[in-house]
Structures are given as C-alpha cells and as structure tokens.
Amino acid sequence: MAKSSSNKNAKVSKDSKKSQKTTRTRLSDETDEFIFLVSERYFTELGQSIDTTDAPAKQRQGKKRGPTTIVSDWIKEVYHRNDITREKIYPILWEATRRGFLLLNPPVKKELHDALIKRYDLQRHIDQTNGDVIITNVSGNTTTSNVSLTAADKIIELIDRVDSMKKSQAIHDGKDPTAVRVHLGIGAGYVAEMVSERLASRSSSELPKLTLHAISPGGYYLEEPQKDTSTYFANFTKQSLDVKVVGLFSTPIVNGTSLTPLISNPSFLDSYKKRDEIDVLVTSLASADDNHGLLKRFFDYLRNSKMLKKDVIQELKDKGWVGDILFQPYSEKEAIGPESVTPVALFTLSELVRFAQKPNKYVVLTGGPCGQCHKSKAGALRPLLREPSMRAWTHLIIDANTANELCEKEPIVNFPGN
C-alpha cells in the first residue's frame, strides 16, 4: 500500500510539473500585444475596484466581482479564449514583468529639489544647459537601482527630444529625416550597467535609431570582463532596434600625464574622433573613500601587483582626492591626477564640463549611494555642485538622503527590511 501510494504521489507530482511546464510554454508563446493588453486591463479594473472609504472590510466585500474575474470574462468575450481563467491572470502579469512591460516609476521630492538649487545657486546653470536636478523620494538598499531607473526614463525623454530636433533640422536642410540617428554615450560601472538594462527594457520599435558610444574602457580585471562598457550594449541588441555601436578598446591607463600617444593608436583614434557626435551622455561618479569605486579598485590592483613604482592612491590623497567621474579624479577645487599614469576616457573633466555647455548636448549624472555598500556619494558631489568650473552635468539624478546631506539636513529614516 505504501509503495502504491508513493508511486501515485510521484505520478501526481510529475503530472503537476508537466502541467506547469505547459503553462509556461503557452504564456511564452503569447504575443506581446495580448500580454500587454491583459495587464493593462487588469490594473485599470484594479484601480476602479479600490474602495478608499473608511467602511469596514466586511462591508466592502462582495460589492462586485474582482478584477481577475472581470478580465477573464473580458478575454472570453473579446478573444474567445476559455482557457484564460481568473487564476491565470496573475501568471500573465508575471510574464508581463519578465518582458519588461510593468515598470515602477520612483516618486520625486519637489521640496528638496528647490532647496538644493537654492543652496548651490544652480538655477542659472540649469537654465543655460536646459537641464534639471531630479531627486527620487526613495531610501533603503534599493535606492541606487531606483535612481538608475529615474535616470533611464529621463534619458529616453532626452533621446526623443534630440531625435525630434534633428529631424526638424534635417527637413529644414532638405535632407532625409529617416536617416537621423541619436548618439548615446555610456560609461562603465554598476550604475551605467543598470541604466542600460532599464533603457533596453523601456525601448520599443518606435525608439529612434541609436548609435551607442563607449566613453570609458572599464573591464580592468581579467576575472571581470563584464565591467567593459561595450558588454552593456548587448541589452539593446536583444531588442528589435536599429542600433549601431562605437566601442572603446583601450588599455585603462597610459604612462605619463597625457593621452597624446594613445590618440594616435588606430584602436582608440576612431572612437576619439566620433566623441563629438554624442548627443546624450550618461555616467556616474565614485567617492574617493569608497573601496568599490572602479578607479580605486584598479589602482589597488596595480599597487598590490607591484606594477607601479609609486603609490598612486596615496599620491591622489595628498592632492585632496574626493571623487572621480569617468575615471578622472578631482579635489574640492579642480581636476587632479597622478604624475606617473593617466586614466583613459573620451573626455577629461574639463572637456566634459565644456561638452555639457554645448547647445542640444546633455550629460546625465547619477549620484545615488554606492550600489554595493550603499555609502553616500554626497562628499564627492559637492564640488560638482559648488564649483561652476566643475559642473560636468546638465541633469543630476540623486536620492532624497543624498539631497538632505548636501543641504545639511537630517537624512530620511530607512524603512525596516530595506
């Protein structure tokens, strides 16, 4: 008897797994249109069914059919699909999430926005660059990802803006507007990778034609080739997009204090020549006191491997190193650098500042906490706000805690479990 029961249970378990596999296969075969419309209808019905009164729960129950039942009946009527029961609506929502159709938009903090602009006298800079400061009203361990989501959504808005401007100019000049491409520059690092993923998930066949430029090499370690900026471009090639790529294949540093020897190298020269084509550039920054910053980690690697005669990190500290952007270190007042080597990027800090001042050019800088240890980058951000000669951004995306720290206010209390 026990053996028979065991065999029966094993058969049921096997049939259950087979059924689950069949369901997953069926959902994966559904069209994007169907998955999206079902999800859209569900949330529309959910919003209409929410009772915001103070009536007791018992009184609210049974007033009308739930959203899953309504959507299931709607599918039967419109699509003549009897296989989509109310229980199968939720798996469809999961499928919509997997395909990137369901995306959360973090809220913004308007009061901190105004306080920060006033504190650092940023309004003139914002007006001149057609830029903005955006502060996400989020906290906790997901702050960095939420800042990245906000940055990606802003970048899509800027891409559309540039595309519209370029097409209007092409028509005015008697050229073919369909040949217009928007050029997007992407730096290396954890945040840039997350922004790339979000951009790709937000993209559609209607997104303008894109040319992606790597603006820093990344990929400092043999065991971490995924840190190379060009690897992020795979997120876009998975979509049905018209995308071209300009890579940056270079050593991460050169000897001496100038990139002049490298610029003559064919593997770098083509990327360098095309840097002025970039319309929208996205990057983040790192704090000098954060051990997870890519530049600091690389210099640590060189020091521990005894590949450099001088202690580059100590040399930078002696010069007042507070942070780096595009692997270009800076102090409270100016760009700095070691005397023995120069980090490689398509722009120096001063060049990036000039780029941000050009008409119809945008630099989106994210300044949320470290994605690994969640350490604040407020100290590294201050010079980029306070010093006009170091404002290497048109759009700054940060979180509320960082903004509070920059305004010298009390930080927001993180929610338990974050």
Beta strands, then each sheet from edge to edge (+ up, - down):
strand 1: 132-136
strand 2: 182-186
strand 3: 210-214
strand 4: 243-246
strand 5: 253-255
strand 6: 280-287
strand 7: 323-325
strand 8: 328-330
strand 9: 341-343
strand 10: 362-366
strand 11: 395-399
sheet 1: 1+ 11+ 10+ 6+ 2+ 3+ 4+
sheet 2: 1+ 11+ 10+ 6+ 7- 8+
sheet 3: 5+ 9-
end
